Amino acid sequence: MALNAHDVSKLRRIIALAEKLIEKAPAAKRRRPATQNRNGAAKEKGIRRSGKELVEFRKMLKAERKKGVSVAKLARKHRVSTAYIYSLP
């Protein structure tokens, strides 16, 4: 299969774009690591609370909120979303 000049120029353009992407690849690693979520907390396997433990956890969150602790700090500390804390009755 013989390539004409037009096809060769397209291939060279593709190679040049690929080289630019390869050069940018290490720079992309400098971003926030994928091991963090929006709250800045490490992404770890979540803790599933149920029963008495869940009731105690919610009471503790409500008590800390009444003391004036910020929702963002509580969310990071206990690895829950801010929406979860705001939705507590």
C-alpha positions in Angstrom: 0.0 0.0 0.0 1.6 3.2 -1.2 0.9 6.5 0.6 0.5 9.7 -1.3 1.8 13.1 -0.1 -1.5 14.1 1.4 -1.7 11.0 3.6 1.9 11.4 4.7 1.3 14.9 5.8 -1.7 13.8 7.8 0.3 11.1 9.5 3.0 13.6 10.4 0.4 15.9 11.9 -1.0 13.1 14.0 2.5 12.2 15.2 3.2 15.8 16.1 0.0 16.0 18.1 0.8 12.7 19.9 4.2 14.0 20.9 2.7 17.2 22.3 0.3 15.1 24.4 3.1 12.9 25.7 5.0 16.0 26.7 2.0 17.3 28.6 1.4 14.0 30.4 3.8 14.6 33.3 2.3 18.1 33.8 -1.1 16.5 34.3 0.2 14.5 37.2 0.9 17.7 39.1 -2.8 18.3 39.7 -4.6 17.3 42.8 -4.2 13.6 43.2 -7.1 11.3 42.4 -7.0 10.1 46.0 -8.7 13.2 47.2 -12.3 14.3 47.0 -13.7 17.9 46.8 -13.5 18.3 50.6 -9.8 17.6 50.5 -10.3 14.4 52.4 -8.6 11.2 51.3 -10.8 8.8 49.3 -11.0 5.8 51.4 -13.6 3.1 51.7 -16.6 4.6 53.4 -17.8 3.5 56.8 -21.2 2.1 56.8 -23.0 2.9 60.0 -26.3 1.2 61.0 -28.4 0.8 64.1 -27.3 2.2 67.4 -24.0 3.4 65.9 -25.8 5.5 63.3 -28.1 7.1 65.9 -25.1 8.0 68.1 -23.2 9.4 65.1 -26.1 11.6 64.1 -26.5 12.9 67.7 -22.8 13.6 67.9 -22.9 15.5 64.6 -25.9 17.6 65.8 -24.2 18.4 69.1 -21.0 19.5 67.3 -23.1 21.7 65.0 -24.8 23.3 68.0 -21.3 24.1 69.4 -20.6 26.0 66.2 -18.2 23.6 64.4 -18.2 24.3 60.7 -19.8 21.8 58.4 -16.7 21.5 56.2 -14.6 20.5 59.2 -17.1 17.9 60.3 -17.3 16.5 56.8 -13.5 16.1 56.5 -13.2 14.7 60.0 -15.9 12.1 59.6 -15.6 11.4 55.9 -19.2 12.4 55.0 -20.5 14.9 52.6 -21.5 18.4 53.6 -25.0 17.7 52.1 -25.4 14.8 54.5 -24.7 17.0 57.5 -27.0 19.8 56.3 -29.8 17.2 55.7 -29.8 16.1 59.3 -33.1 17.0 61.0 
